[in-house]
Amino acid sequence: MRRLSGIIGTLPVLALANCVALWKLAALDGWAKVLIIVALSVYFIAFICKAHGNKASEGKLKRLDFGAYLLWCGVFANVLQLAVIIMLCFSGLNVWRIVINCIAAYLIILILCMSGILRISFSARQVKVLHYVVLLFTWYIPVINCLVFRKFYKTARSEYHFEQAKLDLDEVRKESEVCHTKYPILMVHGIFFRDWQVMNYWGRIPQELIKNGAVIYYGGQQSANKISLSAQELADKIKSVLEETGAEKVNIIAHSKGGLDSRYAISHLGMDKYVASLTTINTPHCGCKFVDMLLKKIPDSIVKMVDGKYNRIFKALGDSDPSFYNGVYELTYESCRKMNEITPDSPDVYYRSVMTKMNSIRAAGFPLNFGYLLNKPYGKGNDGLVTVESGLYGENRRLVEHKGKRGISHGDVIDLFRDNIKDFDVREFYVGLVKELKERGY
């Protein structure tokens, strides 16, 4: 029905697009032709302005749906226009009228397509920068631009269906509050990042958990420093959360180095009394051997230069006393080995470790693709930073293997790039993790 509506709705636009030729071919009075062209013009404006999206969808999704609809109509009109041009060649019209008609038709259909592209660009997250770059250099090339438009359409429709299905699922389980755990969730970031809410480190995950009943807080530690110092910041944050909520404990979900910071706080700073569970996500529990290798090969002068520049930048961004060197050094194999020797797990805390891996170098951009190659000699798989062997820790361990060619990178597992990955819904994965905590009484 939707496509039938698009076909019917596009025909008057196609008539307007070919008004130069129809003016000559139509056996009508001049004023009648003018009125018809005015009517078709009004229809065209209304067609590209009136929302045709699913009324049940939210604002952004409705706009995305409408943009995809307009783009489909534009591509369909483009295909029909090719047939119209062929017919005009046998209509007896002179060449110049046919040429002018083609130019007018091209502009009107282009406006229709660009109206769809514009709405998609304001609504879609899965349309990448590369798509827009290709569009920039091909929008004026007939046939080729149709292929580019088709790519935009397919990406937009795929995102619309994915997000709408997630909204429908959340609505169905809304009253169940599957993520409403006994204790609040403290989400702890990894190295080289801060808990900026403008660009959330955890992507769309926290909002999905909140929709399903979770109470979320963030670790708030500095971007890079010694594990012991970051752990102290976490300990202070845990106490602050308990004071604010009145809860007895927290559940920690920690990514990358944040898992090491959390383990240290639990075992050395007395936080075992206040932490019900610790879930580590792609944490280098046994260090990163490629970091050892790089620190040996890169001259100290370059390391110090990078350290100084990094620290100045992140001080300006809010860190009180960041240390790039200390943060990186404590991710070495030897440093983590020593930490593991003196940091036993608390019997009062439920521990889980989760690890993912990339299936090819194409699974991520720089620097994770480079890290993937550097890590290859040190394990049977890695996520671009951490090997599988280093990330799986303790008795409750889980390796998430992706069936596709892509795999799941260090950034994918926290929704850093906001990608909808086929066969791996990262938001639903975290819902499952938190749901398990609720079922365990945490």
C-alpha positions in Angstrom: 0.0 0.0 0.0 2.8 2.4 0.8 4.5 2.0 -2.5 1.2 2.1 -4.4 0.5 5.4 -2.6 4.0 6.6 -3.7 3.4 5.6 -7.3 0.0 7.4 -7.4 1.4 10.5 -5.6 4.4 10.8 -7.9 2.4 10.9 -11.2 1.2 14.5 -10.8 4.9 15.5 -10.0 6.0 13.8 -13.2 3.3 15.7 -15.1 4.7 19.0 -13.6 8.2 17.9 -14.5 7.2 17.5 -18.1 5.0 20.6 -18.4 7.2 22.2 -21.1 6.4 19.2 -23.4 2.8 18.9 -22.3 2.2 22.6 -23.0 2.8 21.9 -26.7 1.2 18.5 -26.8 -2.0 19.2 -24.8 -5.0 20.3 -26.9 -6.2 22.8 -24.3 -6.9 26.5 -24.1 -3.9 28.6 -22.8 -5.6 29.6 -19.6 -6.5 26.0 -18.8 -2.9 25.0 -19.3 -1.8 27.8 -16.9 -4.3 26.7 -14.2 -3.2 23.1 -14.5 0.4 24.0 -14.1 -0.4 26.2 -11.1 -2.4 23.4 -9.6 0.4 20.9 -10.2 2.9 23.3 -8.6 0.8 23.7 -5.5 0.4 19.9 -5.3 4.2 19.5 -5.6 4.9 21.9 -2.8 2.3 20.2 -0.6 3.7 16.8 -1.5 7.2 17.6 -0.3 6.0 19.5 2.8 3.2 17.4 4.1 4.4 14.6 6.4 3.8 11.2 4.9 5.6 9.2 7.7 4.0 6.7 10.0 1.8 8.6 12.4 2.6 6.1 15.2 6.3 6.9 15.0 8.1 9.5 17.2 9.2 12.8 15.7 12.7 11.9 14.4 11.6 8.5 13.2 8.6 10.0 11.4 10.9 12.5 9.7 13.2 9.6 8.7 10.3 7.6 7.4 9.0 10.6 5.4 12.5 11.4 4.0 12.9 7.8 2.8 9.4 7.9 1.2 10.2 11.1 -0.7 13.5 9.7 -1.9 11.8 6.5 -3.1 9.3 8.7 -5.0 12.1 10.7 -6.5 14.0 7.6 -7.7 10.8 6.2 -9.1 10.1 9.4 -10.9 13.6 9.4 -12.3 13.1 5.9 -13.8 9.8 6.9 -15.3 11.3 10.1 -16.7 13.7 8.0 -18.8 10.8 6.3 -20.4 9.1 9.7 -21.0 12.3 11.1 -22.7 12.3 8.1 -25.1 8.6 8.7 -25.9 9.2 12.4 -26.5 11.9 11.6 -29.0 9.1 10.1 -31.2 6.5 12.8 -30.4 7.4 15.3 -33.2 8.6 18.0 -30.8 11.7 19.9 -31.8 15.0 19.1 -30.2 15.2 22.4 -28.2 11.8 21.9 -26.5 12.8 18.3 -25.6 16.1 19.5 -24.1 14.4 22.3 -22.1 11.8 19.8 -20.9 14.5 17.4 -19.8 16.3 20.2 -17.8 13.1 21.2 -16.1 12.2 17.6 -15.3 15.7 17.0 -14.0 15.5 20.0 -11.6 12.0 19.2 -10.3 12.8 15.5 -9.7 16.1 16.6 -8.1 14.2 18.9 -5.7 12.0 15.9 -4.7 15.0 13.7 -4.1 16.9 16.4 -2.2 13.9 17.0 0.0 14.1 13.4 1.1 17.9 13.5 1.5 17.5 16.7 3.7 15.0 15.0 6.0 17.2 11.9 6.2 20.3 13.9 7.1 18.5 15.5 10.0 17.2 12.2 11.3 19.5 9.3 10.4 22.5 8.1 12.4 23.4 5.2 10.1 24.1 7.3 7.0 27.8 7.9 7.2 30.0 10.8 6.1 31.3 8.8 3.2 27.7 8.7 1.8 27.5 12.4 1.8 30.9 12.8 0.2 29.9 10.5 -2.6 26.6 12.4 -3.0 28.5 15.7 -3.2 30.3 14.5 -6.3 27.5 12.5 -8.0 24.2 14.3 -7.4 24.3 15.9 -10.9 25.1 12.7 -12.8 22.0 11.0 -14.1 21.6 7.3 -13.4 24.7 7.3 -11.0 22.9 9.7 -8.7 19.9 7.2 -8.6 22.3 4.5 -7.3 23.5 6.9 -4.6 20.0 7.9 -3.7 19.0 4.2 -3.5 21.8 3.6 -1.0 20.5 6.5 1.1 17.0 5.1 0.9 18.0 1.5 1.9 20.1 2.8 4.8 17.3 5.1 6.1 14.6 2.4 5.8 16.8 -0.1 7.6 17.4 2.3 10.4 13.7 3.2 10.6 12.6 -0.4 10.9 15.3 -1.2 13.5 14.5 1.8 15.7 10.8 1.4 15.4 11.0 -2.3 16.4 13.0 -1.2 19.5 10.4 1.4 20.4 7.7 -1.2 20.0 9.6 -3.6 22.2 10.2 -1.0 24.9 6.5 -0.2 24.9 5.5 -3.9 25.3 7.8 -4.4 28.3 7.4 -0.9 29.7 5.5 -2.0 32.8 7.9 -5.0 33.5 10.9 -2.6 34.1 13.3 -5.5 33.2 16.3 -3.3 34.1 15.0 -2.0 37.5 17.7 -3.5 39.7 17.8 -3.5 43.5 20.9 -1.3 43.4 21.7 1.6 41.0 24.0 1.0 38.0 27.4 2.8 38.0 28.8 2.9 34.4 32.6 3.3 34.5 34.4 4.5 31.3 37.8 3.4 30.0 41.0 5.3 29.3 41.3 8.5 27.2 37.7 9.5 27.7 35.5 11.5 30.1 31.9 11.2 31.0 30.7 14.0 28.8 27.0 13.9 28.5 27.0 15.9 25.2 28.7 12.9 23.6 27.9 10.0 25.9 30.8 7.5 26.1 28.2 4.7 26.2 26.3 5.9 23.2 22.6 5.0 23.2 23.0 2.3 25.9 22.2 4.3 29.1 19.0 5.7 27.6 17.8 2.2 26.6 18.5 1.0 30.2 16.7 4.0 31.7 13.7 3.3 29.5 13.5 -0.1 31.0 13.7 1.0 34.6 17.4 1.3 35.4 18.9 4.0 37.6 22.1 5.1 36.0 25.2 7.0 37.3 28.6 7.5 35.8 32.1 6.9 37.3 33.4 10.4 36.5 37.1 9.6 37.0 39.7 11.4 35.0 40.5 10.2 31.5 44.0 8.8 32.2 45.9 8.2 35.4 47.3 5.4 37.6 44.8 2.7 38.5 45.1 3.5 42.2 44.3 7.2 41.6 41.3 6.5 39.3 40.1 3.9 41.8 40.1 6.5 44.6 37.9 8.7 42.4 35.5 5.8 41.8 35.4 5.1 45.5 34.4 8.7 46.2 31.8 8.5 43.5 30.3 5.3 44.9 29.9 6.9 48.3 28.3 9.9 46.7 25.8 7.7 44.8 24.9 5.8 48.0 24.4 9.0 49.9 22.2 10.5 47.1 20.0 7.3 46.5 20.0 5.8 50.0 21.0 2.5 48.4 23.2 0.0 50.3 25.3 -0.9 47.3 25.8 -0.3 43.5 26.2 -2.5 40.5 29.3 -1.5 38.4 29.5 -2.0 34.6 33.0 -1.0 33.6 34.6 -0.9 30.2 38.3 -1.3 29.4 40.7 0.2 32.0 37.6 1.1 34.0 37.3 -2.5 35.0 40.8 -2.4 36.5 40.0 0.8 38.3 36.9 -0.9 39.7 38.6 -4.1 40.8 41.2 -2.0 42.7 38.6 0.1 44.4 36.8 -3.1 45.5 39.8 -5.0 46.8 42.0 -2.2 48.2 39.8 0.7 49.1 37.0 -1.1 51.0 34.4 -0.8 48.3 33.6 -4.5 48.6 31.1 -3.5 51.2 29.3 -1.2 48.8 29.5 -3.0 45.5 27.0 -5.8 44.8 28.4 -6.8 41.3 31.1 -5.9 38.8 30.7 -6.5 35.1 33.8 -5.8 33.1 33.5 -5.2 29.4 36.6 -5.8 27.2 38.9 -5.0 30.2 42.6 -5.9 29.8 42.8 -7.9 33.0 46.1 -9.4 31.9 47.3 -6.2 30.2 48.0 -5.4 26.6 51.3 -7.0 25.4 51.4 -4.8 22.3 51.6 -1.8 24.7 54.8 -3.3 26.2 56.2 -3.7 22.7 55.4 -0.1 21.7 56.8 1.4 24.9 60.1 -0.5 24.3 60.4 0.6 20.7 59.1 4.2 20.8 61.8 6.7 22.0 61.2 8.2 25.5 61.4 11.7 24.0 58.3 11.0 21.8 56.4 9.3 24.7 57.1 12.4 26.9 56.0 14.8 24.1 52.7 12.9 23.6 52.3 12.8 27.4 52.7 16.5 27.7 50.4 17.4 24.9 47.7 15.0 26.0 47.8 16.2 29.6 47.5 19.9 28.5 44.5 19.1 26.3 42.6 17.1 28.9 43.3 19.6 31.7 41.5 22.1 29.4 38.7 19.6 29.0 38.2 19.2 32.7 40.8 16.8 34.2 42.5 18.1 37.3 45.7 16.1 36.9 45.7 13.7 34.0 48.7 11.5 33.2 48.8 9.8 29.8 52.0 8.0 30.6 50.8 6.5 33.9 47.5 5.5 32.4 49.2 3.7 29.4 52.0 2.1 31.5 49.5 0.5 33.8 48.0 -1.3 30.9 51.2 -3.2 30.2 51.3 -7.0 30.7 53.8 -6.7 33.5 51.9 -4.0 35.4 48.6 -6.0 35.2 50.4 -9.2 36.3 51.6 -7.5 39.4 48.2 -6.0 40.1 46.5 -9.4 39.7 48.9 -10.9 42.3 47.9 -8.4 45.0 44.2 -7.9 44.0 42.1 -10.9 44.9 38.4 -10.9 44.2 36.1 -10.2 47.1 33.9 -13.1 48.0 31.1 -10.6 48.7 31.0 -9.3 45.1 29.5 -11.0 42.0 32.0 -10.8 39.2 31.4 -11.2 35.4 33.7 -10.5 32.5 32.5 -10.0 28.9 34.8 -9.9 25.8 34.2 -9.4 22.1 36.5 -9.6 19.1 36.9 -8.3 15.6 36.7 -10.7 12.7 38.8 -8.6 10.3 40.8 -5.4 10.1 37.8 -3.8 8.3 35.7 -4.1 11.4 36.9 -0.7 12.7 38.7 2.4 11.7 41.9 3.9 13.0 43.4 3.3 15.6 41.5 0.1 16.3 42.3 -1.5 12.9 46.0 -0.7 13.6 45.6 -2.2 17.1 44.0 -5.3 15.7 47.1 -6.0 13.6 49.5 -5.2 16.5 47.6 -7.6 18.8 47.4 -10.5 16.4 50.7 -12.2 17.5 49.6 -12.1 21.2 46.3 -14.0 21.2 43.6 -16.0 19.3 41.5 -12.9 18.8 41.2 -9.2 19.8 38.9 -6.2 19.7 41.5 -3.8 18.4 43.0 -3.2 21.9 42.5 -6.2 24.1 43.1 -9.8 23.4 40.4 -12.4 24.2 42.7 -14.1 26.7 43.2 -10.8 28.6 39.6 -9.8 28.6 38.1 -13.1 29.9 38.6 -13.0 33.7 37.3 -15.1 36.6 34.7 -17.9 36.6 31.8 -16.0 35.1 33.2 -15.2 31.6 31.5 -14.6 28.3 32.9 -14.3 24.8 30.5 -12.6 22.4 31.3 -13.9 18.9 29.7 -12.2 16.0 28.7 -14.4 13.0 29.3 -11.7 10.4 32.5 -10.6 8.7 32.8 -7.6 10.9 32.9 -8.7 14.5 32.6 -6.4 17.5 35.4 -3.9 18.2 36.5 -2.2 21.5 34.4 0.8 20.5 31.4 -1.2 19.1 30.8 -2.9 22.5 30.0 0.5 24.1 28.1 1.9 21.1 30.8 4.5 20.6 30.0 4.9 16.9 26.2 4.5 17.2 26.2 1.8 14.5 23.3 -0.7 14.1 25.3 -3.8 13.6 23.6 -6.7 11.9 23.0 -9.6 14.3 24.3 -7.7 17.3 22.0 -5.2 19.0 24.4 -3.6 21.5 21.6 -1.8 23.4 19.6 -5.0 23.8 22.8 -6.8 24.9 23.2 -4.5 27.8 19.5 -4.8 28.7 20.2 -8.5 28.9 23.2 -8.0 31.2 21.2 -5.7 33.6 18.2 -8.0 33.4 20.4 -10.9 34.7 21.5 -8.7 37.6 17.9 -8.0 38.5 17.0 -11.7 38.4 19.9 -12.4 40.7 18.6 -9.9 43.2 21.2 -7.2 42.6 
